[in-house]
Amino acid sequence: MSSMIRYQHENEDLLLHSAPHGRRWRLPGAIFFSRDSGKSWFTGQEIEPDYLGYSVLCQLNNGKIACIYETEDCYQIMPDLFT
């Protein structure tokens, strides 16, 4: 129910991961990043304060990161862009 991609940002190799941030239910949703190939993770940005269902990350041609995810108990799909 989460997504992970490798991303080059300012000559830095990052892993990005979209997933729920909390341990209970699936909220809030966030993008996490790792600078050491997944050994340690940091919260980069909260993307959804409520329920986060399935999510997909991708890098667009302009270099921005897009995340499409389900919310509101999977009745709505939301797009989001990050730099």
KEKE-3310 file (N, C-alpha, C; in steps of 0.2 Angstrom, whole numbers, plus 5000, padded with zeros to 4 digits):
npx = (5004:5011:5023:5039:5053:5069:5078:5086:5093:5100:5113:5113:5109:5094:5081:5064:5049:5032:5020:5009:5011:5008:5006:4994:4979:4979:4985:4993:4997:5013:5028:5043:5061:5077:5095:5104:5102:5091:5094:5092:5078:5069:5056:5050:5039:5022:5008:4995:4983:4973:4966:4977:4977:4981:4996:5006:5022:5030:5043:5042:5044:5049:5056:5050:5042:5028:5014:5001:4987:4975:4962:4950:4944:4946:4938:4941:4953:4969:4980:4997:5010:5028:5044)
npy = (4994:5006:5016:5017:5026:5029:5044:5058:5072:5087:5082:5072:5055:5049:5039:5039:5037:5033:5033:5028:5038:5036:5023:5018:5014:5022:5034:5050:5053:5052:5058:5050:5050:5043:5044:5035:5023:5017:5013:5022:5032:5048:5059:5068:5076:5079:5072:5070:5073:5065:5049:5038:5028:5017:5022:5030:5034:5045:5052:5066:5073:5086:5085:5086:5078:5067:5062:5051:5046:5037:5043:5047:5035:5028:5032:5043:5050:5058:5070:5075:5087:5088:5097)
npz = (5000:4999:4991:4983:4977:4968:4969:4962:4969:4969:4966:4975:4980:4984:4992:4991:5000:5001:5014:5028:5042:5056:5068:5071:5063:5047:5046:5050:5032:5024:5015:5016:5017:5013:5014:5014:5007:5013:5026:5036:5040:5037:5040:5027:5022:5026:5018:5019:5031:5036:5033:5023:5009:4997:4988:4976:4970:4958:4947:4938:4921:4922:4934:4946:4960:4960:4968:4969:4978:4988:4998:5012:5016:5005:4995:4987:4976:4976:4969:4971:4971:4972:4975)
capx = (5000:5015:5027:5046:5057:5075:5078:5092:5092:5106:5119:5112:5105:5089:5076:5058:5044:5026:5017:5006:5016:5006:5006:4987:4975:4983:4985:4993:5001:5019:5034:5049:5067:5083:5101:5109:5099:5086:5096:5088:5073:5067:5050:5051:5033:5016:5004:4988:4982:4968:4967:4981:4976:4987:4999:5011:5026:5034:5046:5040:5050:5052:5060:5046:5039:5021:5011:4994:4985:4968:4960:4943:4942:4947:4933:4944:4960:4971:4986:5001:5017:5033:5050)
capy = (5000:5011:5017:5019:5027:5032:5051:5062:5079:5091:5077:5067:5049:5048:5035:5042:5032:5036:5028:5031:5040:5033:5016:5016:5015:5023:5041:5054:5050:5056:5056:5049:5050:5040:5046:5029:5017:5014:5011:5026:5036:5054:5062:5074:5080:5076:5073:5069:5073:5059:5042:5037:5022:5015:5028:5029:5040:5045:5058:5069:5075:5092:5084:5086:5071:5067:5056:5050:5042:5036:5046:5047:5028:5025:5035:5049:5049:5064:5071:5080:5088:5091:5098)
capz = (5000:4999:4985:4984:4971:4969:4966:4962:4971:4970:4967:4981:4979:4989:4992:4993:5002:5003:5018:5034:5047:5062:5069:5071:5056:5041:5046:5044:5027:5023:5011:5020:5013:5015:5011:5015:5004:5017:5033:5041:5037:5039:5037:5023:5021:5027:5012:5020:5038:5037:5030:5017:5007:4992:4986:4970:4968:4952:4945:4931:4916:4925:4940:4952:4962:4960:4973:4969:4984:4990:5005:5013:5016:4998:4990:4983:4974:4976:4966:4975:4968:4977:4972)
cpx = (5004:5019:5034:5050:5064:5075:5084:5091:5098:5112:5119:5107:5100:5084:5070:5053:5038:5022:5013:5012:5015:5006:4998:4983:4980:4983:4991:4998:5007:5024:5040:5055:5073:5089:5106:5106:5095:5088:5093:5083:5071:5060:5051:5045:5027:5011:4997:4987:4977:4971:4972:4980:4982:4990:5005:5015:5029:5037:5044:5045:5053:5056:5056:5044:5032:5019:5004:4992:4977:4967:4953:4941:4942:4942:4935:4951:4963:4978:4990:5007:5022:5039:5056)
cpy = (5006:5011:5019:5020:5030:5039:5054:5069:5082:5086:5072:5061:5048:5042:5038:5036:5035:5031:5032:5032:5037:5026:5013:5018:5017:5031:5044:5050:5055:5053:5055:5049:5047:5042:5040:5023:5013:5011:5015:5030:5042:5056:5068:5079:5076:5077:5073:5068:5067:5053:5042:5030:5020:5022:5026:5035:5039:5052:5060:5072:5082:5092:5084:5079:5072:5061:5056:5045:5042:5040:5045:5040:5025:5027:5041:5048:5056:5065:5076:5081:5090:5092:5095)
cpz = (5000:4992:4987:4978:4973:4966:4967:4963:4973:4971:4973:4979:4985:4987:4995:4995:5004:5008:5024:5039:5054:5062:5070:5065:5051:5041:5051:5038:5026:5018:5016:5015:5017:5011:5011:5013:5008:5024:5038:5037:5040:5036:5033:5023:5022:5021:5013:5028:5040:5034:5024:5015:5002:4989:4980:4969:4961:4951:4938:4927:4919:4931:4946:4953:4962:4965:4972:4974:4985:4997:5006:5013:5009:4993:4986:4982:4973:4973:4971:4971:4973:4973:4976)
residu = (MET:SER:SER:MET:ILE:ARG:TYR:GLN:HIS:GLU:ASN:GLU:ASP:LEU:LEU:LEU:HIS:SER:ALA:PRO:HIS:GLY:ARG:ARG:TRP:ARG:LEU:PRO:GLY:ALA:ILE:PHE:PHE:SER:ARG:ASP:SER:GLY:LYS:SER:TRP:PHE:THR:GLY:GLN:GLU:ILE:GLU:PRO:ASP:TYR:LEU:GLY:TYR:SER:VAL:LEU:CYS:GLN:LEU:ASN:ASN:GLY:LYS:ILE:ALA:CYS:ILE:TYR:GLU:THR:GLU:ASP:CYS:TYR:GLN:ILE:MET:PRO:ASP:LEU:PHE:THR)
# end
